[in-house]
Amino acid sequence: TVAAAPHVSEDRSKGIGQGWHLPHLKANPKAVIAAIVEPAKQPRSTLVSDMDSFEQLSARYNAPVFESFDALLASPLRERLDGVLIAAPHAAHFELGVKAINAGLHVFMEKPMTTDLVQAQKLAAAACATDKIFMEMVENGDIGEVRHVCAFFAANLGWLFNDPANAGWVQPTQNMKGNGFGWGQFSHTMAWIFMVSGLTPTSVFAFAKGSEITGADMYDAVTILCTNGATVSVSGVAAIPGTSKHIDNRIIGSEGMISYCGRAIDGALGKSEECPGQLELTRFDGKDRVIKKFEFENLDQEGTGPESLNEFINGCLGEPFYQGVGAEVGLAAVATIDAMYRSIESGKAEPTYLQ
């Protein structure tokens, strides 16, 4: 019911907040947007040309807009909040996430969890010490002990990583090790791998080809060794033709293999069902299973948003929900990408420091 609906504030400073998250929350009958945090009176983005102003945001979503998360937490509205959706720039995730956890709020955070390994470790520890939900997003199958993973992820994002104006996507900030396709997109692939497989990465060796304009990594080849001896091979490409992301993931185990191959189309350009993927479970005992039209990433702008966001709302309400990617998986993804960038620089395998 409306009275029991969670009041979710959104802290955002990039186009995905205005283009996806806020409309999704508004369309969800279980959710109430109690507040929005936006530090700029007139938000600007190199990615989105028609960002709503402070006043337009407030009017469109019938919610007050605060200039900082601290101001929101100090206001009487704090008592109405159940959760917070954080879609701010990557470097701000740690500070906002810790403040939200300390305030006793459920947290739904855009990937990557952080771009700093030490911060990710602290944030994961804080999340694990609370009974509140900390979600990022995946699925699993019965393939026995995982022996190997191979993953390919490619997208038409050359316009993003080749433009120096997109500083947050191409230049390191704070303690970041590198920036580009790794932090910008690989967090999705790494989280999927570690959530589905249950593997823990120990060391990473990587090569990369960067943009000739910005230096941001755009073509990545990554090999990962895990605690049980399993190996992972990941390829990332930031510049391909077309409008959709191409994904090909395979997880091989002692009893079978999970395979996913498909495309995810930008919700601003078309419907995801136009590019259906397929998830297959193939087993040595013949007990195979195929799930057609399986989406790797729900990018539709219409409706109530991706399944992970809907599950987060259910959790805030105290209803049954699917956790998806929590803080520990988010930490594994951050540690792997951090080690990837260190390996690109050093030319040798680098530890993840998770053990």
N, C-alpha and C positions, 0 to 999 in steps of 0.2 A: 504494500500500500504506500501511498505518498508519504504518510506520516512516518513510516518505518524506513523510507528510502535513505540511502547514505548521502551525505553532503560532501561532495568531492571538490577540492580546490585544484586548480591546474596552474603549475608554475612553468612558464614557457617563454622562450625567446627565439623560436625559429618557426618557419612556416608550417611544419607538421601539426603544431598545436592549433592554429587557426583553421588549417585546411582539413584536418582529420579529427583530432581528439575532442575538441570542443563540440563540433557538430555531432559526433558520435554520442557524447555524454548527454547532450540536449535531447537526442532522439530516443534515449533509453528511459522508459517509464519508471525504472527502478532507481534512477539517479537524479540528484538535484545538484546543480552547480552552485555552490554556496559562495565561491569567491574565485577570482582570477588574479594571479600575480604577474605584473608586467612592468619592468623598470623604466620603460620608455613611454612618454606621452604619445608619441607617434612612432610605433615600431617600424623598423626598416629591415629589409632582408635582401641580399643579392639573389635569393632564390625565388622570392615571392614579391610581386610589384604592388599588390593592392592589399596590404595588411591593414586591418582595422585599427583605428586609434583607440586610446584609452576610453573615451566616451562611447565610441561605437561598440567596443567589446561589452561594456557595461549594459548598453541598451539592448544589444542583440541577445545576450544571455541572461538578462535580468539579474545581474549579480554585481556586487561591488568589485572594483579593481584596485589592488594594492600595489605600491611601488616596490615592496620587498616582502619576502617570506616572513621576516622578523615582524614587520608591521601587521601582517595577518595574524601571526601567532599571539601578538600582544593585544589583539582586538577581541571584543565579546564574541565574534563569530567563531573563535577557536573552539568554543564549547559545542558548536553545532557540527564540527567536522568529524568525519569518520576516517577519511582517507585523503591522500594527495597524489595527483598524477604529475610526475616530474618529466618535462620535455624541454628543459633548458639546455644550453650548450654543454657538451660532455664534461668540460673542466669544472662545471658548477655542480655536477651530480653528487659528489661526496658531501660537500657542505650542506646542501639542501636535504639529502637523504638522511644524514645524521640528525639534523634538526627535526625532521619529521618523525623519525624513530623515537627520539628523546621526548617528543611531544605526545607520544602514544598513538600515532596515526598509522594506519595501513598505508603501504607505499607501492605505487605502480610506476616503474621507472623505465624510460627509454634506454635502449642499449647504445653504447656499452655502459655497464654499471658505473665505471670510472675509467679514466685513462692513465691512472697511476696505481701501480701494484700495491704500494703500502696503504694507500687510501682504500683500495678494494678490500684488502685484508681487514682493515679496521671497520669498514662498512659491513662486511659479511659477518664479522664477530658481533657487531651491534645488532644486526638483523636476527642472528641466531639466538641472541640472548633475550629476545622478546617473543611474546605470543602473537604479535601482529603479523600481518601478511606482508611479505616482500616479494613481489613478482616481477619477472621480466617476461618468457613464453614456452611444448613440443610433444612428442608421442613416443611410444616404445613397443617393442615386439619381442617374442621369445626366440632367440637365436643361439642360446647357450652362452659360453664365455666368448667375449669379443676378442678377435685375433687381429683384425685390420679394418681400417676405415679409409675410404677414398671419397673426396668431395670436390666438386667443381662449382664455382659460383661466378657468374659473369653478368655485367650490367652495362647499360649505355649511360655512363656517368663521366665521360671525358670532359664534358662541359663544366662539371663541378670541380674536378681535380686539376684541370688545366688553367683555371682562372685564379690569379693571385688575389682577387677581391674576396674570394671565399676563404679568408684567413683561418677561420675555425675548422675548416676541413683539410687545409693543406699545410699549415704551419703548426709546429708543436707549441704548446703553452704549458706553463708551470713545469712539472717534472715529466711530461710526456716524452716517450722515446719514439720519435718520428711521428708522421701523420699522413693520412691518405686513405687508400682503400682498406688498409688493415683496421684502423679505428672506425672508419666510416661505414664499412659493410661487413667485414669478417666477423664482427661480434655476433651477427645472426648465425652464421655458419658454425662458429666454434660453440656457441650455446646449444645449437641443435645437436652437434656431435656429442658433447659431454652429457647432455640431458638424456638422449636416447641410449647412448652406449654405456653410461655409468663409469667411463674411464677417467683416470686422473693423470694429467700430463706431467712429465718430469723434466723433459728437455726438448729443445726446439732448434732445428737448423733451417735456415731460410735464405733464399735469393730473391731479389726484387729488381724490377726495372721501373724507374721513376719518370715522372713527367719532365720533359725537357724545359718546360716553362716554370713550373712551381717546385719541382723536386719531389712532390708527393708520390708515394708508391702507387703504381697503377697495375702492375703485373707481378703477382706474387706466387712463388713456389715454396711450400712449407712442408717439412717433415717433422713429425712429433713422435716421441717415444713415451709410453705410458708405464705406470707402476707395475702392471701385470705382464709387461713385455710386448703388449700390443703396439702396433705401429699405425700412424695416421698420415695420409698424404692429402694435402689441400692445395688447390689451385684457385687463384683469384684473378679476374680480369675486369678492369674498370672501363674499358672502351670497346663496345661491340655495336653493330647496327641494330636498329629497331627500338622499341619502347619497353620491352619486357626484360625481366631478370631471368636468366637461365640457370637452373639448378640440377645437378646430378650427384646424388649422395648414395653411397653404398656402405653398409656395415656388415662385415663378414664375421661370423662366429663359429663355434664348434658344432652347432646344430643347424645352422642355416644362415640366411642372408636377408637383410632388409634393403630394398632398393627404392629410391625415389627419383623420378625424372620428370621435370615439368618446367613451366614458366609462370612467373607472377607478373601480371601487367599492372602498371601504375593506375590506380583508381581514378585519377584525374583524366586519363586518356581512354579508359574503357573498363569493361567488367571483367573480373577475374575469371568468370566461367568461360570466357572466350579463349582462355589458355589453360585448360585443365591439366593437372598433373596426375600421376598415378603412383600409389604406394603398394609395393609388393613384398610379401613375406614368403620366401622360398626356403623349404626345409628339406634336410636329407631324408626324412621319413615320409615325404610326400604330402604332408599336411600344409599345403600352401594356402595363401590368402591374397586376394587382390582388392584394393580399395580404389575405385575409379574416381576421378574428379577430386582428388585429394590436394588441397591447397597447402603449399609450403608457407606462403605468406598472404594474408588477406589484406589487400590494399584498397578495397572499395571505399570510396568516400561517403557513400550513402549508408543508411541503416544505423545500427547501434555499434558498429565497429568490429574489430577483430575479436575472435573468441576469447583471447587472453584478457582483454579489457572487460568483457562481459563476465568472465569468471571472477575477476577482481571485484566487480560490483557485488556479485553473489556473496563473496567472502566478507565484504564489508557489512552486508546485511545479516551475516551469521548463517547463511544458507550453505548447503553443500557446494563445494567448488573444486576445480582442478587446479593444483598449484602451478603447473608449468615450470618455468625456470625461476628458481629461487636464488638467494644470495650466494650459496656455495657454488652453483653452476656458473653464476655470473662472475665469481672470483676466478674460476678455472679459465673462463674465456679471456678475462683481462690479463691473467698471468701468462697465458699462451701468446697473446698478441704483443705484450710487453717483451717477452723473450724473443719473439719473431723479429722485432725491430732491433734488439740488441745483437741478434745473430746476423742480420743484414749488415750491421756496422762492423762487427768483429770478424766475420767470415768463418765462424766456428759455431758449434752447438752451444746453446746457452740454457742454463737451468731455469725452471719456472719458480723455484723457491716455495713450492707448495708443501714440501715434506720437511 
